[in-house]
Amino acid sequence: MDRPVIVLDVNETLSDLSALTPAFEAEGAAGALAQTWFAATLRDGFALTMVGESRSFAEVGRPVLLGLLAHVEGLLDEPADAADAILRAFAELPPHDDVAAGITALAAAGHRIVTLSNGAGANARALVERAGVADLVERHLGVEDTGVMKPHPDAYRRGLASLGVEPGDAVLAAVHPWDLHGARRAGLRTAFVDRTGAPWPAVFERAEFAVPSLVELAGVIHM
């Protein structure tokens, strides 16, 4: 029996969002705005998906960022210039330390590996290139491929259909409980990468697997 296809979320699962804090601080903004901006961008992206509209992460994220920066006192650049600098930093985030070893272990165990992001597939490709494991990841799927943002079920189903893979033959690995819940509703198996130790939200169905990092993932996923 073939091993399941591993579908990796990108933002915060593979990328280290904490590295965005200095980009905000360099513009005279509070570093905590990085998480505020990311969450607000997802919120607006989810809202657009709910009403049947598709926008890229960048299309949603830039106006959200401009709105936040407009309220920063002592901003060191014009809001548009500051937003450009921060978005460049977001596109160049480093991978978490476990990404290379985790993906290498999954590939060695015989899994096909793809990424599925609410961002652009090109950004995911560049991220795994920075991790040094680009040759081990088969495809990088983004909103431009699925037409909707996760956790809409069609994001997972369309992404897998483009690979010729049934949902039940894939495992989504992610740090976000909402993402894992959406994948489960779409028929995928799920693996929680618990990077923070935060309590699991009771409203979401628990993942089938839970690991502290990507390194352990290959050892717990069964056929």
Secondary structure by P-SEA (a helix, b strand, c coil): ccccbbbbbccccccccccaaaaaaaacccccaaaaaaaaaaaaaaaaaaacccccaaaaaaaaaaaaaaacccccccaaaaaaaaaaaaaacccccaaaaaaaaaaaabbbbbbbccccaaaaaaaaaaacccccccccccccccccccccaaaaaaaaaaaccccccbbbbcccaaaaaaaaaabbbbbbbcccccccccccccccccccccccccccccc
